[in-house]
Amino acid sequence: MRHILIGSARKEVCKLFEMLLWQTDRTFTNAYALNKCLHQVKFSAPDLIIMDGSIDTPERSFKALSMLKEDPATADIPIVLLTEPARDGEEKARLLLAADASLPEPFNPSEIKSLTEQFL
């Protein structure tokens, strides 16, 4: 069973990704705040993290991504970052450096599925 953690303050984004990525061999956990997302990573050991770059402030989001990548227990978990087009260039670049891949809004369903398959 493959486990996907979706971290977004926007519940509709979590639901969209669950619907698009659902398969019988996958389970999902949603986290609607950054601290809950970090807790769930430790608690559920996901195979993939999909995290909304706007789940918290850019500084906190970058720090969280960096912590996950620096921790040997979580460093190998791929992180796909959801990015908003309005995000400042420098802030967005910092977040992208800490992620394994990104998906820009508006989301393309086939791109979501394809990118997820690369990491699972």
ChimeraX attribute file (.defattr): number of C-alpha atoms within 10 A of each C-alpha:
attribute: neighborCount
match mode: 1-to-1
recipient: residues
	/A:1	9
	/A:2	13
	/A:3	17
	/A:4	25
	/A:5	24
	/A:6	27
	/A:7	29
	/A:8	23
	/A:9	19
	/A:10	14
	/A:11	13
	/A:12	10
	/A:13	17
	/A:14	22
	/A:15	13
	/A:16	13
	/A:17	18
	/A:18	19
	/A:19	10
	/A:20	12
	/A:21	19
	/A:22	14
	/A:23	11
	/A:24	8
	/A:25	8
	/A:26	14
	/A:27	15
	/A:28	17
	/A:29	17
	/A:30	21
	/A:31	22
	/A:32	18
	/A:33	17
	/A:34	22
	/A:35	15
	/A:36	12
	/A:37	23
	/A:38	16
	/A:39	13
	/A:40	18
	/A:41	21
	/A:42	12
	/A:43	9
	/A:44	13
	/A:45	16
	/A:46	20
	/A:47	19
	/A:48	21
	/A:49	24
	/A:50	24
	/A:51	28
	/A:52	25
	/A:53	27
	/A:54	20
	/A:55	20
	/A:56	17
	/A:57	12
	/A:58	18
	/A:59	11
	/A:60	16
	/A:61	21
	/A:62	21
	/A:63	15
	/A:64	19
	/A:65	21
	/A:66	16
	/A:67	15
	/A:68	22
	/A:69	19
	/A:70	13
	/A:71	10
	/A:72	10
	/A:73	12
	/A:74	16
	/A:75	14
	/A:76	14
	/A:77	18
	/A:78	21
	/A:79	24
	/A:80	24
	/A:81	24
	/A:82	25
	/A:83	20
	/A:84	16
	/A:85	11
	/A:86	8
	/A:87	13
	/A:88	10
	/A:89	9
	/A:90	10
	/A:91	14
	/A:92	18
	/A:93	11
	/A:94	15
	/A:95	23
	/A:96	20
	/A:97	13
	/A:98	21
	/A:99	21
	/A:100	15
	/A:101	16
	/A:102	20
	/A:103	18
	/A:104	13
	/A:105	11
	/A:106	10
	/A:107	15
	/A:108	10
	/A:109	12
	/A:110	10
	/A:111	12
	/A:112	17
	/A:113	14
	/A:114	11
	/A:115	14
	/A:116	18
	/A:117	10
	/A:118	8
	/A:119	15
	/A:120	12
